[in-house]
Every structure is written in structure tokens, then in C-alpha cells.
Amino acid sequence: MPEVVVYAVAGRTPEQKRGLMKDITDAVVKNLGVSPEVVVVSIVETAKTDKARGGIPFSER
């Protein structure tokens, strides 16, 4: 059972997340030769105040 975890800053719409999960599933099916029913995709969201790059929180960028 292939599983893909996507880490992202929070703020995407349900439609955007649904589209991303569908596209990732399709890519896994195509490249690994498995059925869509066995592919698990998780999106782990982090608030902009709780994530930083170079010591600067995303909320301040």
C-alpha cells in the first residue's frame, strides 16, 4: 500500500487539496502499477505562525 505524505502551510481550499490528492494518486497508479484503492495520500498542514524558513516565520513573509 503506497502512502504519500505532503507537508504544507495551511490555507488551501478543500478543492485544491482534493485536486492535489487526485493528481498524486494518479501518478502513483501510473508509475507503480497499483490500483487507486490502495494509494493513501495525507496532507499535513501547519499554521503560518508555526513554520519558518531561515528563522523567519511564514506569517512574516
Buried (B, 14 or more C-beta within 10 A) or exposed (E): EBEBEEEBBBEBEEEEBEEBBEEBBEEBBEEEEBEEEEBEBEBEBEEBEEBEEEEEEBEEE
